[in-house]
């Protein structure tokens, strides 16, 4: 109950409380009637003796009480996010399970192909990303300094580009040839050719001059061919360093060891090709041409510069390809994560440690999901502690704090007292009959034989004072006045019972029954008790002798409650 004065709400009272309230009200009205009677009533003969109490030291407690129903510290309804046949359910009602323990294994064969497909998609996406990253890095190297570089080595025979031209991947840049190295192809009898290995040194004899130079076999054909005279041959390819005078007009005979070709061959330049701007992913504008016809270039020789704006556009294309590949990898990774999470849903584990209260689905049964509801497969209670909720009204909730001690009594264990602690004070109140109530959670320190569902009453210890001077609550009058018995009082003060004098006091803790006095009274003082109090302070009250009959203009009720 609150220490504040509250309006009486009969709708919320028990039958016993209603009767007590009516009795108290009747007594209060009687006291007011007596007060209005003045001295005439005080002088009436045969008046009833006044009640008094002795000021003494004692303990005072301020409390709040409310009833509730016990519940487990935590509970969990096991449901399934997937459908399928239950393969295993290795637990029973009453079993103790631990958090993470496997409860149900559902057939997940349908998910295996999805997981494999998701993994393959991720591997492909990662491969595409590697290629895109390589292309981007190569482009940065190839087009550093905004230059385009040669992809061939040789002399520029014809140059097809000019400043201001726009060129792309299919644009012909130049005709390139290289006669520093000459090559020729000659036929050997098939059996002889089979004995010749690439990389073998050979002698090359010029037909017109008889001059002999050294060459190297670069390759040997594996295909038999028939030439004049019905001879079956295979062609052997040879390269020689041009001593300076070889041209495509010269012919020669090749000898490898003691094997000689059956026909002479004609020299060709090692390189004679058309070079295109094959490295360009998009069209660029030529700013300056850096080579001329007749120049000798090698791979990596700058051929022309490109305008900065056109290079930026081209590099953005590489960046876009790289970004797109990264997004594909991210999407594939998300897909595999989602698929893996869904796959894991086919294994249902205990979310908390506790006792299995109900088991609704067994191995061999099939789980189906309704889009509007989820079937409960099992229920687990954490019985390591029991809790209950006390409903506290808006006038008292400010006095309740987490950590306060609670005395608990259970209907099923009459005469036994349990202890608990306030563990949560919710601000999510509910409005009913003109009053807002707030739920306060109490956790029992030791539940003993109590079980969920039992009805209990909790009493919260709001405050306490040890070994303090105290008087009954009905001895405190309005204005913090107390009437102290004093036989020497010359005459009664207005509104003060005869034989008493009014004393202003300072109070401390006030409960429903007693008031702590911090100043104004001494231990052993005898104080007047309002006759409306029938039971409060019975242990410390004693009847005082008649003091000239009932008081003239006696007090009109107890003092204010705080």
LOTI-388144 format. One line per 5 residues: for each residue z, y, x of C-alpha. Coordinates in nm, 3 decimals. Layout:
// residues N
Z:Y:X ~ ...
END
This chain:
// residues 562
0.000:0.000:0.000 ~ -0.062:0.354:0.113 ~ 0.198:0.596:0.236 ~ 0.020:0.872:0.037 ~ 0.101:0.946:-0.327
-0.176:0.789:-0.541 ~ -0.280:0.807:-0.902 ~ -0.182:0.492:-1.091 ~ -0.488:0.283:-1.180 ~ -0.373:0.028:-1.438
-0.711:-0.147:-1.428 ~ -0.651:-0.254:-1.067 ~ -0.286:-0.364:-1.120 ~ -0.149:-0.711:-1.183 ~ 0.057:-0.771:-1.499
0.380:-0.754:-1.299 ~ 0.271:-0.427:-1.136 ~ 0.182:-0.277:-1.477 ~ 0.528:-0.364:-1.617 ~ 0.700:-0.214:-1.311
0.490:0.103:-1.336 ~ 0.584:0.150:-1.703 ~ 0.953:0.098:-1.623 ~ 0.942:0.350:-1.338 ~ 0.760:0.601:-1.559
1.015:0.561:-1.834 ~ 1.302:0.614:-1.591 ~ 1.131:0.922:-1.449 ~ 1.087:1.070:-1.797 ~ 1.452:0.996:-1.869
1.550:1.179:-1.549 ~ 1.340:1.482:-1.646 ~ 1.502:1.488:-1.990 ~ 1.845:1.483:-1.830 ~ 1.744:1.766:-1.596
1.634:1.978:-1.888 ~ 1.974:1.920:-2.053 ~ 2.153:2.156:-1.811 ~ 2.526:2.184:-1.773 ~ 2.590:2.084:-2.126
2.459:1.734:-2.059 ~ 2.637:1.716:-1.722 ~ 2.966:1.779:-1.895 ~ 2.916:1.502:-2.147 ~ 3.209:1.260:-2.142
3.168:0.895:-2.053 ~ 2.866:0.955:-1.825 ~ 2.736:0.668:-1.615 ~ 2.842:0.655:-1.248 ~ 2.592:0.787:-0.995
2.418:0.566:-0.738 ~ 2.455:0.653:-0.374 ~ 2.354:0.506:-0.041 ~ 2.494:0.532:0.310 ~ 2.278:0.674:0.588
2.248:0.403:0.850 ~ 2.024:0.280:1.128 ~ 1.754:0.023:1.056 ~ 1.390:-0.068:1.116 ~ 1.119:0.082:0.893
0.765:-0.044:0.851 ~ 0.465:0.107:0.670 ~ 0.217:-0.150:0.536 ~ -0.099:-0.208:0.328 ~ -0.166:-0.529:0.137
-0.477:-0.688:-0.014 ~ -0.604:-1.035:-0.095 ~ -0.914:-1.220:0.020 ~ -1.072:-1.559:0.076 ~ -1.084:-1.731:0.415
-1.419:-1.787:0.583 ~ -1.538:-1.932:0.913 ~ -1.564:-1.694:1.209 ~ -1.940:-1.748:1.204 ~ -2.178:-1.960:0.999
-2.548:-2.035:1.021 ~ -2.802:-2.184:0.785 ~ -3.056:-2.392:0.979 ~ -3.412:-2.333:0.855 ~ -3.757:-2.420:0.986
-4.044:-2.184:1.066 ~ -4.296:-2.471:1.068 ~ -4.398:-2.767:0.857 ~ -4.426:-3.130:0.951 ~ -4.259:-3.469:0.966
-3.907:-3.481:1.109 ~ -3.918:-3.720:1.405 ~ -3.548:-3.704:1.501 ~ -3.229:-3.563:1.349 ~ -2.956:-3.711:1.566
-2.645:-3.559:1.408 ~ -2.435:-3.606:1.097 ~ -2.212:-3.400:0.870 ~ -1.876:-3.336:1.034 ~ -2.018:-3.359:1.387
-1.927:-3.096:1.643 ~ -2.241:-2.947:1.798 ~ -2.285:-2.705:2.085 ~ -2.513:-2.403:2.106 ~ -2.861:-2.511:2.222
-2.816:-2.876:2.122 ~ -3.134:-3.026:1.970 ~ -3.084:-3.088:1.599 ~ -3.434:-3.156:1.468 ~ -3.758:-3.257:1.643
-4.064:-3.200:1.422 ~ -4.405:-3.357:1.488 ~ -4.597:-3.099:1.699 ~ -4.912:-3.300:1.780 ~ -5.127:-3.046:1.595
-5.015:-2.778:1.840 ~ -5.113:-2.954:2.162 ~ -5.486:-2.881:2.130 ~ -5.408:-2.516:2.052 ~ -5.197:-2.487:2.365
-5.470:-2.645:2.582 ~ -5.732:-2.412:2.434 ~ -5.509:-2.109:2.494 ~ -5.452:-2.213:2.856 ~ -5.827:-2.257:2.915
-5.895:-1.912:2.768 ~ -5.636:-1.763:2.999 ~ -5.791:-1.932:3.305 ~ -6.137:-1.797:3.215 ~ -6.001:-1.450:3.156
-5.820:-1.457:3.491 ~ -6.144:-1.567:3.662 ~ -6.334:-1.279:3.499 ~ -6.064:-1.040:3.614 ~ -6.093:-1.165:3.973
-6.470:-1.112:3.963 ~ -6.435:-0.765:3.813 ~ -6.178:-0.668:4.075 ~ -6.404:-0.800:4.353 ~ -6.705:-0.608:4.214
-6.500:-0.289:4.194 ~ -6.373:-0.325:4.551 ~ -6.725:-0.403:4.681 ~ -6.868:-0.101:4.497 ~ -6.610:0.125:4.655
-6.709:-0.007:4.998 ~ -7.086:-0.004:4.935 ~ -7.100:0.345:4.794 ~ -6.842:0.512:5.017 ~ -6.951:0.863:5.106
-7.187:0.855:4.806 ~ -7.446:0.670:5.015 ~ -7.665:0.374:4.932 ~ -7.700:0.128:5.220 ~ -7.975:-0.111:5.326
-7.950:-0.476:5.219 ~ -8.213:-0.593:5.476 ~ -8.282:-0.564:5.850 ~ -8.627:-0.465:5.971 ~ -8.884:-0.189:5.991
-8.962:0.028:5.691 ~ -9.332:-0.019:5.642 ~ -9.354:0.179:5.316 ~ -9.089:0.409:5.160 ~ -9.109:0.459:4.783
-8.821:0.700:4.710 ~ -8.781:1.078:4.729 ~ -8.503:1.333:4.678 ~ -8.441:1.399:4.308 ~ -8.559:1.052:4.198
-8.343:0.847:3.965 ~ -8.317:0.489:4.083 ~ -8.154:0.178:3.940 ~ -8.116:-0.192:4.008 ~ -8.488:-0.271:3.964
-8.625:0.031:4.156 ~ -8.835:-0.056:4.468 ~ -8.695:0.135:4.765 ~ -8.915:0.019:5.056 ~ -9.128:-0.258:5.208
-8.943:-0.401:5.507 ~ -9.069:-0.626:5.783 ~ -8.917:-0.754:6.106 ~ -9.141:-0.898:6.381 ~ -8.872:-0.898:6.650
-8.832:-1.254:6.544 ~ -9.143:-1.453:6.453 ~ -9.154:-1.777:6.260 ~ -9.414:-2.050:6.216 ~ -9.444:-2.372:6.020
-9.614:-2.679:6.177 ~ -9.663:-3.040:6.054 ~ -9.514:-3.341:6.234 ~ -9.582:-3.701:6.145 ~ -9.326:-3.800:5.886
-9.150:-4.047:6.116 ~ -9.136:-3.797:6.402 ~ -9.006:-3.520:6.179 ~ -8.722:-3.741:6.062 ~ -8.597:-3.757:6.420
-8.582:-3.378:6.459 ~ -8.257:-3.196:6.372 ~ -8.223:-2.827:6.280 ~ -8.095:-2.620:6.572 ~ -8.292:-2.824:6.829
-8.464:-2.624:7.103 ~ -8.840:-2.657:7.122 ~ -9.141:-2.540:7.325 ~ -9.399:-2.315:7.159 ~ -9.742:-2.297:7.329
-9.980:-2.014:7.231 ~ -10.322:-2.153:7.147 ~ -10.536:-1.869:7.283 ~ -10.349:-1.806:7.610 ~ -10.161:-2.127:7.677
-9.844:-1.923:7.729 ~ -9.528:-2.120:7.656 ~ -9.216:-1.967:7.499 ~ -8.891:-2.119:7.377 ~ -8.806:-2.147:7.009
-8.549:-2.306:6.780 ~ -8.597:-2.544:6.491 ~ -8.446:-2.375:6.183 ~ -8.519:-2.644:5.922 ~ -8.706:-2.970:5.858
-8.862:-3.051:5.522 ~ -8.756:-3.372:5.349 ~ -9.080:-3.391:5.152 ~ -9.372:-3.603:5.271 ~ -9.714:-3.438:5.241
-10.066:-3.566:5.311 ~ -10.307:-3.362:5.524 ~ -10.658:-3.420:5.654 ~ -10.730:-3.764:5.781 ~ -10.477:-3.913:5.540
-10.190:-3.835:5.771 ~ -9.843:-3.821:5.613 ~ -9.644:-3.532:5.755 ~ -9.333:-3.321:5.709 ~ -9.325:-2.953:5.800
-9.089:-2.822:6.067 ~ -8.987:-2.453:6.064 ~ -8.940:-2.273:6.397 ~ -8.830:-1.922:6.502 ~ -8.899:-1.752:6.838
-8.801:-1.417:6.985 ~ -9.106:-1.193:6.996 ~ -9.167:-1.110:7.364 ~ -9.358:-0.805:7.248 ~ -9.711:-0.918:7.186
-9.694:-1.174:6.909 ~ -9.867:-1.086:6.585 ~ -9.976:-1.265:6.273 ~ -10.311:-1.326:6.447 ~ -10.158:-1.569:6.699
-10.134:-1.943:6.655 ~ -9.925:-2.201:6.848 ~ -9.839:-2.570:6.896 ~ -9.474:-2.686:6.887 ~ -9.327:-2.964:7.101
-8.981:-3.106:7.046 ~ -8.887:-3.333:7.334 ~ -9.178:-3.577:7.361 ~ -9.288:-3.517:6.999 ~ -9.572:-3.278:6.929
-9.696:-3.139:6.599 ~ -10.025:-3.276:6.468 ~ -10.169:-2.929:6.385 ~ -10.108:-2.576:6.510 ~ -9.936:-2.309:6.299
-9.974:-1.932:6.250 ~ -9.700:-1.681:6.335 ~ -9.538:-1.469:6.060 ~ -9.272:-1.196:6.080 ~ -8.923:-1.331:6.020
-8.877:-1.062:5.755 ~ -9.150:-0.930:5.532 ~ -9.015:-0.834:5.192 ~ -8.973:-0.563:4.933 ~ -8.623:-0.406:4.916
-8.494:-0.293:4.575 ~ -8.177:-0.101:4.480 ~ -8.029:-0.426:4.355 ~ -7.666:-0.319:4.411 ~ -7.683:-0.036:4.159
-7.527:-0.120:3.821 ~ -7.667:0.199:3.665 ~ -7.916:0.472:3.744 ~ -7.817:0.731:4.001 ~ -7.984:1.048:4.125
-8.099:1.068:4.490 ~ -7.967:1.377:4.664 ~ -8.107:1.319:5.016 ~ -8.330:1.047:5.172 ~ -8.187:0.950:5.512
-8.470:0.729:5.656 ~ -8.844:0.748:5.706 ~ -9.134:0.501:5.730 ~ -9.135:0.318:6.061 ~ -8.757:0.341:6.104
-8.576:0.023:6.196 ~ -8.275:-0.046:5.971 ~ -8.009:-0.313:5.962 ~ -7.789:-0.429:5.677 ~ -7.548:-0.141:5.604
-7.770:0.138:5.735 ~ -7.744:0.438:5.491 ~ -8.080:0.488:5.315 ~ -8.003:0.783:5.086 ~ -7.714:0.987:4.939
-7.643:1.008:4.568 ~ -7.513:1.303:4.368 ~ -7.137:1.291:4.313 ~ -7.166:1.307:3.936 ~ -7.399:1.006:3.920
-7.169:0.807:4.151 ~ -6.869:0.893:3.930 ~ -7.054:0.765:3.624 ~ -7.145:0.444:3.803 ~ -6.790:0.385:3.930
-6.655:0.441:3.579 ~ -6.873:0.153:3.472 ~ -6.702:-0.070:3.729 ~ -6.362:0.062:3.617 ~ -6.444:-0.009:3.254
-6.542:-0.364:3.342 ~ -6.217:-0.404:3.533 ~ -6.009:-0.260:3.248 ~ -6.185:-0.481:2.997 ~ -6.113:-0.787:3.210
-5.747:-0.688:3.238 ~ -5.725:-0.651:2.860 ~ -5.881:-0.993:2.813 ~ -5.619:-1.145:3.042 ~ -5.340:-0.966:2.854
-5.479:-1.083:2.520 ~ -5.513:-1.440:2.646 ~ -5.157:-1.429:2.786 ~ -5.022:-1.299:2.454 ~ -5.209:-1.573:2.273
-5.065:-1.845:2.494 ~ -4.714:-1.694:2.464 ~ -4.745:-1.685:2.086 ~ -4.878:-2.039:2.076 ~ -4.601:-2.157:2.308
-4.337:-1.985:2.092 ~ -4.481:-2.152:1.783 ~ -4.481:-2.485:1.964 ~ -4.114:-2.438:2.052 ~ -4.038:-2.385:1.682
-4.101:-2.757:1.635 ~ -3.778:-2.818:1.828 ~ -3.482:-2.680:1.631 ~ -3.159:-2.627:1.824 ~ -2.810:-2.525:1.719
-2.782:-2.143:1.727 ~ -2.402:-2.157:1.754 ~ -2.136:-2.405:1.852 ~ -1.943:-2.544:1.558 ~ -1.907:-2.812:1.295
-2.192:-2.941:1.077 ~ -2.084:-2.874:0.718 ~ -2.397:-2.998:0.540 ~ -2.710:-3.188:0.643 ~ -2.990:-3.172:0.387
-3.288:-3.319:0.580 ~ -3.302:-3.648:0.773 ~ -3.547:-3.814:1.013 ~ -3.861:-3.939:0.839 ~ -3.864:-3.663:0.579
-4.135:-3.396:0.572 ~ -4.055:-3.027:0.586 ~ -4.269:-2.800:0.370 ~ -4.242:-2.423:0.355 ~ -4.254:-2.214:0.042
-4.392:-1.866:0.108 ~ -4.114:-1.722:-0.111 ~ -3.818:-1.911:0.036 ~ -3.691:-2.119:0.325 ~ -3.521:-2.452:0.271
-3.184:-2.493:0.440 ~ -3.193:-2.801:0.665 ~ -2.826:-2.787:0.764 ~ -2.525:-2.555:0.773 ~ -2.298:-2.500:1.076
-1.955:-2.333:1.074 ~ -1.783:-2.194:1.381 ~ -1.425:-2.293:1.300 ~ -1.279:-2.169:1.626 ~ -1.126:-1.893:1.412
-1.094:-1.801:1.043 ~ -1.145:-1.456:0.896 ~ -1.111:-1.282:0.561 ~ -1.188:-0.940:0.420 ~ -0.933:-0.697:0.280
-1.061:-0.432:0.040 ~ -0.892:-0.100:0.128 ~ -0.941:0.211:-0.083 ~ -1.063:0.546:0.044 ~ -0.714:0.702:0.049
-0.580:0.440:0.292 ~ -0.880:0.342:0.505 ~ -0.815:0.624:0.753 ~ -0.487:0.455:0.845 ~ -0.650:0.122:0.937
-0.765:0.061:1.293 ~ -0.902:-0.239:1.480 ~ -0.625:-0.416:1.670 ~ -0.354:-0.367:1.407 ~ -0.141:-0.674:1.333
-0.161:-0.843:0.993 ~ 0.090:-1.072:0.824 ~ -0.091:-1.336:0.618 ~ 0.037:-1.551:0.334 ~ -0.167:-1.833:0.177
-0.140:-1.947:-0.184 ~ -0.174:-2.308:-0.069 ~ 0.113:-2.282:0.181 ~ 0.392:-2.112:-0.008 ~ 0.673:-1.994:0.214
0.463:-2.001:0.534 ~ 0.352:-1.688:0.714 ~ 0.053:-1.659:0.947 ~ -0.051:-1.375:1.174 ~ -0.384:-1.205:1.224
-0.550:-0.899:1.373 ~ -0.782:-0.635:1.228 ~ -1.111:-0.699:1.409 ~ -1.347:-0.470:1.217 ~ -1.321:-0.167:0.988
-1.652:-0.119:0.806 ~ -1.773:0.219:0.680 ~ -2.005:0.049:0.432 ~ -1.796:0.116:0.122 ~ -1.856:0.012:-0.238
-1.786:0.233:-0.540 ~ -1.609:0.092:-0.846 ~ -1.394:0.241:-1.125 ~ -1.394:0.582:-0.961 ~ -1.267:0.453:-0.625
-1.454:0.369:-0.305 ~ -1.326:0.060:-0.123 ~ -1.404:-0.042:0.234 ~ -1.409:-0.397:0.376 ~ -1.167:-0.463:0.661
-1.213:-0.789:0.854 ~ -0.902:-0.976:0.966 ~ -0.916:-1.265:1.214 ~ -0.628:-1.512:1.212 ~ -0.452:-1.565:1.543
-0.380:-1.930:1.463 ~ -0.525:-2.082:1.146 ~ -0.306:-2.391:1.154 ~ -0.400:-2.610:0.858 ~ -0.583:-2.332:0.674
-0.948:-2.397:0.588 ~ -1.236:-2.180:0.462 ~ -1.220:-2.092:0.094 ~ -0.841:-2.066:0.066 ~ -0.696:-1.754:-0.097
-0.471:-1.540:0.121 ~ -0.291:-1.207:0.109 ~ -0.285:-0.988:0.416 ~ -0.032:-0.717:0.493 ~ -0.138:-0.471:0.762
0.138:-0.318:0.971 ~ 0.033:0.049:0.983 ~ 0.335:0.187:1.166 ~ 0.693:0.100:1.244 ~ 1.011:0.270:1.363
1.290:0.075:1.529 ~ 1.661:0.149:1.490 ~ 1.627:0.488:1.319 ~ 1.843:0.673:1.065 ~ 1.711:0.591:0.720
1.772:0.657:0.351 ~ 1.617:0.505:0.040 ~ 1.285:0.664:-0.053 ~ 1.432:0.778:-0.387 ~ 1.698:0.982:-0.207
1.437:1.228:-0.082 ~ 1.384:1.513:-0.331 ~ 1.112:1.770:-0.354 ~ 1.103:2.010:-0.062 ~ 1.252:1.747:0.172
1.598:1.794:0.026 ~ 1.870:1.531:0.021 ~ 2.192:1.551:-0.185 ~ 2.486:1.459:0.037 ~ 2.821:1.365:-0.125
3.081:1.633:-0.055 ~ 3.407:1.631:-0.247 ~ 3.487:1.976:-0.112 ~ 3.188:2.132:-0.282 ~ 3.342:2.418:-0.485
3.098:2.395:-0.770 ~ 2.768:2.224:-0.833 ~ 2.453:2.399:-0.717 ~ 2.184:2.449:-0.980 ~ 2.001:2.115:-1.014
2.240:1.937:-0.774 ~ 2.472:1.664:-0.904 ~ 2.840:1.756:-0.916 ~ 3.021:1.656:-0.600 ~ 2.704:1.682:-0.388
2.548:1.951:-0.175 ~ 2.176:1.992:-0.093 ~ 2.066:1.946:0.268 ~ 1.720:2.018:0.412 ~ 1.605:1.732:0.636
1.318:1.649:0.865 ~ 1.152:1.315:0.812 ~ 0.963:1.069:1.026 ~ 0.805:0.747:0.906 ~ 0.803:0.700:0.528
0.747:0.363:0.366 ~ 0.754:0.258:0.002 ~ 1.128:0.189:0.023 ~ 1.278:0.396:0.304 ~ 1.248:0.733:0.479
1.321:0.796:0.846 ~ 1.548:1.100:0.896 ~ 1.503:1.283:1.227 ~ 1.717:1.591:1.153 ~ 1.972:1.699:0.890
2.183:1.385:0.836 ~ 2.428:1.177:1.034 ~ 2.494:0.807:1.030 ~ 2.752:0.725:0.761 ~ 2.663:1.017:0.531
2.658:0.916:0.164 ~ 2.351:1.041:-0.024 ~ 2.250:1.054:-0.388 ~ 1.987:0.802:-0.506 ~ 1.766:0.893:-0.796
1.847:0.659:-1.085 ~ 1.476:0.573:-1.125 ~ 1.517:0.350:-0.820 ~ 1.633:0.010:-0.944 ~ 1.570:-0.207:-0.643
1.482:0.006:-0.337 ~ 1.745:-0.002:-0.066 ~ 1.964:-0.254:-0.245 ~ 2.081:-0.388:0.088 ~ 2.215:-0.051:0.200
2.326:0.108:-0.131 ~ 2.669:0.109:-0.284 ~ 2.794:0.261:-0.603 ~ 2.982:0.585:-0.563 ~ 3.280:0.674:-0.782
3.216:0.894:-1.081 ~ 3.189:1.255:-0.977 ~ 3.269:1.442:-1.290 ~ 3.015:1.255:-1.498 ~ 2.639:1.280:-1.471
2.511:1.575:-1.273 ~ 2.449:1.903:-1.446 ~ 2.080:1.973:-1.432 ~ 2.027:1.653:-1.225 ~ 1.715:1.596:-1.021
1.395:1.533:-1.201 ~ 1.254:1.249:-0.986 ~ 1.210:1.120:-0.634 ~ 1.064:1.317:-0.349 ~ 0.699:1.312:-0.244
0.559:0.997:-0.073 ~ 0.364:1.037:0.248
END
